[in-house]
Amino acid sequence: MKMKKFDIIIIGGGPAGIVTASTAMKQYKDKSIALIQKEKKQPIPCGIPYIFHLLGDIEKNLMKRNVFNDEGKNLFIGTVSVINTEKKYVEFASGERLGYEKLVLATGSRPLVPEFLKPDRFKAGIEYVSKNYSELEKLKEKTDSAKKLLFWVPALPQLKWQSNCPRKKARKFI
């Protein structure tokens, strides 16, 4: 299979990746640009608290792209497992490769989780809020069916969570 090549590849379909891709497209009209993201649907990170009450649905909190919607042409869904900077290609877990001239890593932030709070050490009923669509779907199902909710959230984001938490449930914030 022939490797597709792009002038610019951006890994990361969140806010940083989309802004980078859109800006590159405007500034370098003659360049071919590809965007790679892990999942097809990308939640807006700062809007996550709103899906649990105000919006009521993850679908209402998705990143919107005016461009980079043509999967397989300029949008690629998957996990990059190899970045070969010498031969200038990225490789997906599936084995597919894309060549590049310039590479941008816009993979966003990962919340720092203290060792004692690692999700694999959680007891039943204790959940971690992820930025991934599929993980948020699972969490939304669990919170919808929960009788009580307890949130451990830093001070400033706590205001957003408090105002958007379902009021019909017993809730407490730490």
Secondary structure, 3 states (H helix, E strand, C coil): CCCEEEEEEEECCCHHHHHHHHHHHHHCCCCCEEEEECCCCCECHHHHHHHHCCCCCHHHHECCCCCCCCECCCEEECCEEEEECCCCEEEECCCCEEEEEEEEECCCCCCCCCHHHCHHHCCCCCCCCCCCHHHHHHHHHHHHHCCEEEECCCHHHHHHHHHHCCCCCEEEEC
